[in-house]
Structure formats: structure tokens, C-alpha cells
Amino acid sequence: MRNKRVFLFIALTMLLEAYGLTVETDRKALQDFKSQVSGDKQVVLSSWNNSVHVCNWKGVTCGLRHKRVTRLDLGGLQLGGVISQYIGNLSFLISLDLSNNTFGGTIPHEVGNLLRLDYLDLSYNSLVGAIPVSLFNCSRLLELYLNSNPLGGGVPSELGSLTKLVNLDLERNKLKGRLPASFGNLTSLMRVNFRDNSLEGEIPGDIGRLNQVVELYLAVNKFSGVLPSAIYNLSSLKLLTIRENHLSGFLRPDSDKLLPNLRFLNMGRNYFKGAIPASLANISNLRMLSLNANNLTGGIPSSFGKLQNLQLLSLFNNSLGSHSCGDLEFLGALTNCTQLKTLYVFGNHLGGHLPTSIANLSTNLRVLDLGTNFIFGSIPHDIGNLINLQSLALDGNHLTGPVPASVGKLLQLEVLDLVSNSISGEIPSLIGNLTRLDALVLANNSFEGTIPPSLSN
């Protein structure tokens, strides 16, 4: 019995000594971290001293049981310098947030030693170099934010080992090369952001394995080829933005059945061609649809009038319309879209008579731009019904007749662009009531009379 007690005493003593050493390891690692912070910024970490227990230091959280450092939250403290390699000695760390600072240098390879880490946020810093491959040893990671740094190199194929990852954000870096096929291993992902990099090549078909993804940002890169059919397997998608790439091909007519939950779809500034499928209007929750700056032809579907939740429709700079009557029928249908705030269809081939129904568009409408088309007729007398309009652009058409006095009711108007039409009559003095007006462009018309003194307001 006595021997057993001696053994327990020795074991307990060794455990306590080990405990003291590991807490000391955390303290030393944090002091080394502080030493690498720019001198003028170290004052923010003034509590990091020997007279205060490490668990009471600013931004530090310890576990209740072992009193080891489990969280380090230093986001938004305007810290500079470099990230110390000794950060990797915080072996109990679960969450590391250094976001919204000005750390430079590279991400230390030793971050890969933090095997318990499930949250890592290094966003909005000035970190350079490649993403260290060792980072992908952190197999428990649920959220990884490296966005808004000038990180370079490619996306390592080892990324596919983070199979528990739910949120991945690498936006606004300088990443290049192709997306690795192993990206498809991340089947727990719900939000993916590679926007604003220099990634190229085809979007890998393995992306179709991400069957839980809700938001997918691939915009502002150099992706090319056709959109992989596998992307239409992502039936949970609510947001898809692939604008400003080099993608081509036709829009699928069965998109509504394959991506029924879409709310935001942005495919602008690519090389898509052919007609806009009328079936897109069957995606009943669609709120924002941007297909601008492609090579789309044919008409604008009147079926869009079924989209009760539509807030933005952007179709500018395509080849839509045929310079003829019937091109503008969709405008009458859009009067059913009571949530519509923004309508861009400038720079197309739309012809026909400007319908009076535009005065019945949603009173929530902020922007109406029908410029640079082939529209004739006159501005409807009731245009003043659009009481929340901030920008009205009808420039570069064949409009005639006067500017209706009801324009003076558009008290929120900031831009009125009627340049290069054949509008006649006098400039309404009521335009002087528009105290928010910043841009009034009336050149190349057939106005007569004098400039109203009220415009000096």
C-alpha cells in the first residue's frame, strides 16, 4: 500500500511539473510572438508581461481544465511586424484570429504544427509568398480565411486534405495556376471564395462533388473553357458568381431544374453566347441576375415578370434585340416585379416604341438604364411615378418629344442622362427642384428656349 502511495505521489509530481512546463511553453511562445510585433504597436499588448498570468493577457483564452492557451484573438488591433514562427508551439490552440492587421512576411510553416486548430483567420494583412503546404496538416480546420493578402503561388493540391472545411476564403490574393482536382475532396464546404485572383484553365469537374456548397465565388479570374456540367449538380447553391473570366458556351435551358435554389447568379463579362433561357424565370427565389457583357442574342424573356423577388437585372452590353417592335415587351412584364431596384439593359440592339408601362415599374426602382439602343417614341408623361429613382439614363436612342414635367417629381434623382436623342421643347424648370442632381446631360438634342434659372439651384 505504501509503495502504491509513493508511486502515485511521484506520478502526480511529474504531471504537475509537466503542466508547469507546458504553460511556460505557451507563455514563452506568446512573448516571442510579441517580440516580432512592430515596436510602436507592442503597447497594445502591454498586459503581456510576467506580472499578469498568461490566461489574463489581452486576446488570450485558456482552457478551464489544463489552463493551456486555446484561443488567440488579436483581430483588428492594427498590429504590424511579422508572425513569429513560435506561434506553432501553442499546441492546444483551437482558434487563431490575426485578421485586420498589417502583418507582413510569410505565413510561418510552423502554423502546420497546430493540429487542434479548427479556426484560422489571417485575412486583411500584407502576407506574401506561397501558402505553406504544412498548413494542410491542420486536418481539423473548419474555417480558413486567408483573403485580402498578396499571397502568391498556386493553390496546393494538399488543400484536398482539409475534408472537414466548411468555409474557405482566398479572395483578393495573387494566386495563379489551376484549381487542383483534389478541391473536390472538400465535400463539407458550404462557402467557397476564390474571387479576384489569377486562377486559370478550366474549372475542374470535381467541383461537382461539393454537394453541400451554398455560396461559390469564382469571379475575376482567368478561368476558360465551358462551364463544367458538374457545376449543375450543386443543387444547394444559392449564390454563384463567375463574372469576369474567359468562360464560353451556351446557357443551359434546364438550369432552373438543376439549380432551383439560386438567389444570386452573376455570369457577366465572359463570352457566353446564344439566347437567354426563358426557363430562368422558374427559379422563383432569384433576386439578382447579371448576364451583362457577353455575346448573348435573341430577346429578353417576358417570363422574367414571374420573378417576384427580383431586385437586380443586368443585361447590358450584349446583342439582345433585333432593332424592332416587340423588343421591349419584357418591360411591361417587369411591372410585376415589385422588388426591382436596378435595371441595366443599355448597349444592346433593342428597338421599338418606349412603352408607357415603364412608368408602372416598381416604386422601389433606383436605377433605370436603357441607353445606347434603338428605342424611339417619347418619355412617358407619368415617369414621375418612379419616386425613388436615383439614375435615369435614356441616352443614345431615337427619342423625340418633350421632357415631361413630371420629371420634377423625381426628388431622389442624382443622374439624368438624355444625351444624343432628338428630344425637343423647353427644358422643364421643375428640374431645378431636384436638389440631389449631380449629373444632368442633355447634349445633342433639339431643345429650344433658354436654360431655366432654376437650374442654378
Secondary structure per residue as TSV (DSSP state, phi and psi in degrees):
chain	resnum	aa	ss	phi	psi
A	1	M	-	360.0	-42.5
A	2	R	H	-61.8	-43.0
A	3	N	H	-62.1	-36.6
A	4	K	H	-65.2	-39.9
A	5	R	H	-65.8	-40.4
A	6	V	H	-61.2	-42.9
A	7	F	H	-61.7	-45.3
A	8	L	H	-63.2	-39.5
A	9	F	H	-62.4	-46.1
A	10	I	H	-63.1	-42.8
A	11	A	H	-62.9	-42.0
A	12	L	H	-66.3	-39.4
A	13	T	H	-62.2	-44.0
A	14	M	H	-63.8	-39.1
A	15	L	H	-64.2	-43.8
A	16	L	H	-64.9	-39.7
A	17	E	H	-64.0	-41.9
A	18	A	H	-63.2	-40.2
A	19	Y	H	-59.9	-46.4
A	20	G	H	-60.9	-40.9
A	21	L	H	-64.4	-41.2
A	22	T	H	-70.9	-36.9
A	23	V	H	-64.9	-39.2
A	24	E	H	-64.3	-35.8
A	25	T	H	-60.8	-44.1
A	26	D	H	-62.5	-44.3
A	27	R	H	-62.1	-44.6
A	28	K	H	-66.6	-39.2
A	29	A	H	-61.4	-40.4
A	30	L	H	-71.3	-36.6
A	31	Q	H	-65.8	-38.7
A	32	D	H	-64.1	-38.7
A	33	F	H	-59.8	-47.9
A	34	K	H	-60.1	-37.2
A	35	S	H	-63.9	-21.9
A	36	Q	T	-93.3	-4.0
A	37	V	B	-78.4	140.4
A	38	S	-	-50.5	137.6
A	39	G	G	-51.7	-45.1
A	40	D	G	-71.1	-12.2
A	41	K	G	-100.7	-8.8
A	42	Q	G	-65.6	-20.9
A	43	V	G	-60.4	-27.3
A	44	V	G	-62.1	-28.1
A	45	L	G	-104.9	33.4
A	46	S	T	-62.9	-24.6
A	47	S	T	-73.2	-10.5
A	48	W	-	-81.2	76.4
A	49	N	S	-142.3	171.5
A	50	N	T	-71.5	-15.0
A	51	S	T	-85.9	-7.3
A	52	V	S	-118.8	134.3
A	53	H	-	-63.6	140.6
A	54	V	G	-53.2	-33.0
A	55	C	G	-72.0	-10.3
A	56	N	G	-105.6	6.6
A	57	W	S	-71.1	150.8
A	58	K	T	-57.5	129.3
A	59	G	T	81.2	-1.2
A	60	V	E	-104.1	134.2
A	61	T	E	-124.9	135.6
A	62	C	E	-112.7	156.8
A	63	G	-	-71.0	146.3
A	64	L	T	-68.5	-30.6
A	65	R	T	-84.1	-53.4
A	66	H	T	-101.8	-7.7
A	67	K	-	57.4	32.2
A	68	R	-	-93.9	152.2
A	69	V	E	-69.9	119.6
A	70	T	E	-112.0	-22.1
A	71	R	E	-137.4	140.6
A	72	L	E	-131.8	107.3
A	73	D	E	-115.4	96.1
A	74	L	-	-121.5	23.7
A	75	G	T	-66.3	139.4
A	76	G	T	71.2	22.1
A	77	L	S	-98.6	6.0
A	78	Q	-	60.2	34.1
A	79	L	-	-77.5	143.6
A	80	G	E	-123.5	-167.4
A	81	G	E	94.9	-149.1
A	82	V	E	-125.0	161.7
A	83	I	-	-85.3	120.4
A	84	S	-	-63.9	141.6
A	85	Q	G	-63.9	-22.6
A	86	Y	G	-74.9	-2.9
A	87	I	G	-58.0	-27.8
A	88	G	G	-69.7	-8.8
A	89	N	G	-87.1	-5.2
A	90	L	-	-82.6	73.1
A	91	S	T	-70.0	-13.4
A	92	F	T	-98.4	4.7
A	93	L	-	-66.0	130.0
A	94	I	-	-106.4	-34.1
A	95	S	E	-135.4	130.0
A	96	L	E	-130.5	116.5
A	97	D	E	-125.4	108.1
A	98	L	-	-118.7	23.1
A	99	S	-	-69.7	160.6
A	100	N	S	56.3	47.5
A	101	N	S	-127.2	-162.9
A	102	T	E	-127.8	34.4
A	103	F	E	-61.1	135.7
A	104	G	E	-113.8	-162.9
A	105	G	S	73.4	-162.0
A	106	T	B	-103.5	164.1
A	107	I	-	-74.3	119.9
A	108	P	-	-63.6	139.1
A	109	H	G	-59.3	-26.5
A	110	E	G	-67.2	-13.3
A	111	V	G	-57.3	-28.5
A	112	G	G	-66.5	-9.1
A	113	N	G	-82.9	-9.2
A	114	L	-	-85.5	75.2
A	115	L	T	-73.1	-14.1
A	116	R	T	-91.6	-5.2
A	117	L	-	-63.4	129.0
A	118	D	-	-120.0	-6.7
A	119	Y	E	-140.3	123.6
A	120	L	E	-136.5	120.6
A	121	D	E	-130.6	107.1
A	122	L	-	-116.4	20.9
A	123	S	-	-69.4	158.9
A	124	Y	S	55.6	56.2
A	125	N	S	-130.9	-160.3
A	126	S	-	-125.5	38.9
A	127	L	-	-74.1	138.9
A	128	V	B	-123.2	-179.1
A	129	G	S	82.1	-174.3
A	130	A	B	-85.8	159.9
A	131	I	-	-70.5	120.7
A	132	P	-	-65.5	133.7
A	133	V	G	-60.7	-30.9
A	134	S	G	-60.3	-24.5
A	135	L	G	-56.5	-29.6
A	136	F	G	-81.7	5.3
A	137	N	G	-73.7	-18.3
A	138	C	-	-79.3	71.1
A	139	S	T	-71.6	-8.0
A	140	R	T	-90.4	-1.8
A	141	L	-	-57.2	130.0
A	142	L	S	-104.8	-33.1
A	143	E	E	-135.8	128.6
A	144	L	E	-132.9	116.3
A	145	Y	E	-122.9	108.9
A	146	L	-	-121.0	16.2
A	147	N	-	-69.0	156.3
A	148	S	S	61.1	51.1
A	149	N	S	-132.7	164.0
A	150	P	-	-92.0	44.8
A	151	L	-	-64.7	140.2
A	152	G	B	-118.2	-163.7
A	153	G	S	77.1	-170.3
A	154	G	-	-96.2	177.4
A	155	V	-	-87.2	112.6
A	156	P	-	-62.0	142.3
A	157	S	G	-63.5	-23.5
A	158	E	G	-64.7	-13.4
A	159	L	G	-51.0	-33.4
A	160	G	G	-64.6	-7.8
A	161	S	G	-84.3	-10.4
A	162	L	-	-88.1	66.3
A	163	T	T	-73.6	-9.5
A	164	K	T	-94.6	-3.4
A	165	L	-	-60.7	132.0
A	166	V	-	-108.3	-41.2
A	167	N	E	-122.6	127.7
A	168	L	E	-131.7	120.3
A	169	D	E	-131.3	110.8
A	170	L	-	-121.0	24.3
A	171	E	-	-61.5	150.2
A	172	R	S	55.2	56.1
A	173	N	S	-123.4	-160.7
A	174	K	-	-123.4	37.7
A	175	L	-	-70.0	143.2
A	176	K	E	-137.9	179.7
A	177	G	E	84.4	-165.3
A	178	R	-	-98.3	155.9
A	179	L	-	-72.8	128.5
A	180	P	-	-70.8	148.5
A	181	A	G	-60.6	-27.3
A	182	S	G	-64.3	-14.6
A	183	F	G	-54.1	-30.7
A	184	G	G	-68.2	-11.3
A	185	N	G	-73.6	-15.7
A	186	L	-	-85.0	65.2
A	187	T	T	-76.0	-2.8
A	188	S	T	-94.4	-6.5
A	189	L	-	-60.2	136.4
A	190	M	S	-116.3	-27.4
A	191	R	E	-136.3	126.2
A	192	V	E	-130.6	129.6
A	193	N	E	-136.0	108.8
A	194	F	-	-113.9	15.7
A	195	R	-	-59.5	144.4
A	196	D	S	63.1	58.8
A	197	N	S	-131.4	-157.8
A	198	S	E	-127.2	37.9
A	199	L	E	-69.9	145.0
A	200	E	E	-138.6	-178.0
A	201	G	E	79.2	-172.8
A	202	E	-	-77.4	149.2
A	203	I	-	-70.4	123.3
A	204	P	-	-64.6	140.3
A	205	G	G	-62.3	-21.8
A	206	D	G	-62.3	-13.7
A	207	I	G	-61.5	-22.5
A	208	G	G	-67.5	-9.7
A	209	R	G	-83.2	-9.1
A	210	L	-	-83.4	66.5
A	211	N	T	-77.2	2.1
A	212	Q	T	-109.8	-0.4
A	213	V	-	-67.9	135.4
A	214	V	-	-109.1	-35.4
A	215	E	E	-127.9	127.3
A	216	L	E	-132.3	112.0
A	217	Y	E	-110.4	111.5
A	218	L	-	-124.3	14.4
A	219	A	-	-69.4	158.3
A	220	V	S	56.1	59.6
A	221	N	S	-135.8	-156.5
A	222	K	E	-127.5	30.3
A	223	F	E	-61.3	143.5
A	224	S	E	-134.4	179.1
A	225	G	E	81.9	-169.3
A	226	V	E	-88.0	156.6
A	227	L	-	-66.5	125.1
A	228	P	-	-63.0	139.2
A	229	S	G	-60.2	-26.2
A	230	A	G	-62.7	-23.2
A	231	I	G	-66.0	-22.4
A	232	Y	G	-79.7	-1.2
A	233	N	G	-81.1	-10.9
A	234	L	-	-85.4	70.7
A	235	S	T	-68.9	-13.4
A	236	S	T	-85.2	-7.7
A	237	L	-	-57.3	130.4
A	238	K	S	-110.8	-24.3
A	239	L	E	-136.0	127.8
A	240	L	E	-136.5	117.2
A	241	T	E	-127.6	118.4
A	242	I	-	-127.3	22.8
A	243	R	-	-63.8	157.8
A	244	E	S	55.7	57.8
A	245	N	S	-130.0	-160.9
A	246	H	E	-121.1	37.2
A	247	L	E	-79.9	150.8
A	248	S	E	-140.9	-175.1
A	249	G	E	103.7	-173.3
A	250	F	E	-100.1	156.7
A	251	L	-	-82.2	132.8
A	252	R	-	-72.1	132.1
A	253	P	T	-71.6	-14.4
A	254	D	T	-104.0	19.9
A	255	S	H	-57.8	-33.2
A	256	D	H	-64.4	-33.5
A	257	K	H	-79.8	-31.2
A	258	L	H	-88.8	-30.0
A	259	L	S	-125.8	63.6
A	260	P	T	-73.8	-13.6
A	261	N	T	-101.2	5.7
A	262	L	-	-59.4	136.6
A	263	R	S	-116.3	-32.8
A	264	F	E	-130.3	121.7
A	265	L	E	-132.0	115.6
A	266	N	E	-126.1	109.3
A	267	M	-	-120.0	20.7
A	268	G	-	-67.0	160.0
A	269	R	S	55.9	53.7
A	270	N	S	-131.0	-153.3
A	271	Y	E	-127.3	32.7
A	272	F	E	-67.6	147.0
A	273	K	E	-134.7	175.6
A	274	G	E	88.1	-166.6
A	275	A	-	-87.4	156.6
A	276	I	-	-80.2	120.1
A	277	P	-	-63.9	126.9
A	278	A	G	-62.2	-22.8
A	279	S	G	-68.6	-14.5
A	280	L	G	-57.2	-26.9
A	281	A	G	-69.0	-10.0
A	282	N	G	-83.2	-7.7
A	283	I	-	-82.5	87.6
A	284	S	T	-65.0	-22.7
A	285	N	T	-95.1	6.9
A	286	L	-	-62.4	126.4
A	287	R	-	-111.6	-34.1
A	288	M	E	-134.0	125.7
A	289	L	E	-130.4	115.3
A	290	S	E	-123.8	114.8
A	291	L	-	-125.9	21.3
A	292	N	-	-66.3	158.2
A	293	A	S	55.7	51.6
A	294	N	S	-124.1	-158.1
A	295	N	E	-118.2	38.8
A	296	L	E	-75.3	144.4
A	297	T	E	-129.5	-179.7
A	298	G	E	85.0	-165.4
A	299	G	-	-93.2	167.9
A	300	I	-	-90.8	118.9
A	301	P	-	-61.6	130.1
A	302	S	G	-68.7	-16.5
A	303	S	G	-63.1	-16.1
A	304	F	G	-59.4	-19.6
A	305	G	G	-62.9	-13.3
A	306	K	G	-81.3	-11.4
A	307	L	-	-82.7	86.2
A	308	Q	T	-63.9	-23.3
A	309	N	T	-100.4	4.4
A	310	L	-	-63.2	127.8
A	311	Q	-	-113.9	-29.8
A	312	L	E	-138.3	131.7
A	313	L	E	-130.6	113.2
A	314	S	E	-122.8	108.9
A	315	L	-	-128.2	17.1
A	316	F	-	-67.6	159.2
A	317	N	S	55.1	56.1
A	318	N	S	-126.3	-158.2
A	319	S	E	-124.1	41.5
A	320	L	E	-78.1	141.4
A	321	G	S	96.6	171.1
A	322	S	-	-136.8	29.2
A	323	H	S	58.4	27.7
A	324	S	S	-138.1	169.7
A	325	C	T	-60.2	144.1
A	326	G	T	100.1	-18.9
A	327	D	T	-63.6	-26.5
A	328	L	T	-104.1	13.3
A	329	E	H	-61.3	-28.6
A	330	F	H	-61.4	-26.6
A	331	L	H	-64.4	-39.2
A	332	G	H	-63.5	-39.0
A	333	A	H	-66.6	-35.0
A	334	L	G	-68.9	-11.1
A	335	T	G	-64.4	-16.9
A	336	N	G	-78.8	-13.7
A	337	C	-	-88.5	85.5
A	338	T	T	-74.1	-10.3
A	339	Q	T	-98.5	0.0
A	340	L	-	-62.5	127.5
A	341	K	-	-115.7	-28.5
A	342	T	E	-138.5	128.1
A	343	L	E	-134.2	111.0
A	344	Y	E	-114.8	113.7
A	345	V	-	-134.1	21.7
A	346	F	-	-69.9	160.9
A	347	G	S	69.5	41.8
A	348	N	S	-125.3	-161.5
A	349	H	-	-114.8	34.2
A	350	L	-	-75.6	127.8
A	351	G	E	-120.0	-167.0
A	352	G	E	94.0	175.5
A	353	H	E	-81.6	133.2
A	354	L	-	-64.3	115.1
A	355	P	-	-73.9	145.8
A	356	T	G	-65.2	-17.7
A	357	S	G	-63.5	-16.3
A	358	I	G	-63.7	-23.4
A	359	A	G	-72.2	-11.5
A	360	N	G	-103.7	8.7
A	361	L	S	-63.9	167.8
A	362	S	-	-51.9	136.8
A	363	T	T	-71.9	-4.6
A	364	N	T	-83.7	-6.4
A	365	L	-	-61.8	127.6
A	366	R	-	-104.4	-36.0
A	367	V	E	-131.2	126.7
A	368	L	E	-129.9	111.7
A	369	D	E	-128.7	106.9
A	370	L	-	-114.2	19.1
A	371	G	-	-66.2	162.5
A	372	T	S	52.1	57.7
A	373	N	S	-131.6	-153.6
A	374	F	E	-129.1	41.1
A	375	I	E	-86.1	135.7
A	376	F	E	-120.8	-176.8
A	377	G	E	99.0	-163.1
A	378	S	-	-124.5	163.7
A	379	I	-	-71.3	126.3
A	380	P	-	-58.2	141.9
A	381	H	G	-59.5	-30.8
A	382	D	G	-93.7	19.8
A	383	I	G	-56.8	-23.0
A	384	G	G	-66.8	-8.4
A	385	N	G	-65.7	-23.3
A	386	L	-	-83.4	68.9
A	387	I	T	-67.4	-16.4
A	388	N	T	-103.8	9.4
A	389	L	-	-64.8	131.0
A	390	Q	-	-108.4	-24.5
A	391	S	E	-142.5	123.9
A	392	L	E	-124.6	114.6
A	393	A	E	-124.8	114.4
A	394	L	-	-124.1	21.0
A	395	D	-	-64.7	155.2
A	396	G	S	65.8	39.2
A	397	N	S	-122.8	-156.5
A	398	H	E	-124.3	39.1
A	399	L	E	-74.8	145.3
A	400	T	-	-128.4	-176.3
A	401	G	S	78.3	-178.7
A	402	P	-	-86.0	167.4
A	403	V	-	-80.8	118.5
A	404	P	-	-62.7	144.1
A	405	A	G	-61.2	-24.1
A	406	S	G	-65.8	-12.6
A	407	V	G	-55.8	-29.5
A	408	G	G	-65.3	-10.1
A	409	K	G	-87.6	-9.2
A	410	L	-	-83.5	71.2
A	411	L	T	-70.4	-14.2
A	412	Q	T	-92.2	-1.1
A	413	L	-	-67.0	131.1
A	414	E	-	-112.9	-27.2
A	415	V	E	-133.4	126.8
A	416	L	E	-128.9	109.0
A	417	D	E	-119.9	108.1
A	418	L	-	-121.6	17.8
A	419	V	-	-59.3	148.6
A	420	S	S	58.7	57.8
A	421	N	S	-128.9	-158.3
A	422	S	-	-127.3	38.2
A	423	I	-	-70.0	138.7
A	424	S	E	-126.5	-173.4
A	425	G	E	83.7	-171.1
A	426	E	-	-89.0	154.8
A	427	I	-	-74.4	121.7
A	428	P	-	-60.5	131.6
A	429	S	G	-67.2	-21.4
A	430	L	G	-65.9	-15.9
A	431	I	G	-59.4	-25.8
A	432	G	G	-64.2	-15.1
A	433	N	G	-78.0	-13.1
A	434	L	-	-84.2	80.9
A	435	T	T	-69.9	-14.5
A	436	R	T	-93.1	-2.3
A	437	L	-	-66.5	121.6
A	438	D	-	-103.1	-31.6
A	439	A	E	-133.2	118.3
A	440	L	E	-122.4	109.7
A	441	V	E	-119.8	108.8
A	442	L	-	-123.7	7.6
A	443	A	-	-62.5	160.1
A	444	N	S	56.7	51.3
A	445	N	S	-130.5	-163.1
A	446	S	E	-124.2	40.2
A	447	F	E	-65.8	154.0
A	448	E	-	-135.9	170.9
A	449	G	S	85.2	-163.1
A	450	T	-	-103.8	162.7
A	451	I	-	-73.6	123.6
A	452	P	-	-58.6	132.8
A	453	P	G	-58.8	-25.1
A	454	S	G	-63.5	-19.2
A	455	L	G	-68.1	-17.4
A	456	S	G	-70.3	-11.0
A	457	N	-	-70.8	360.0
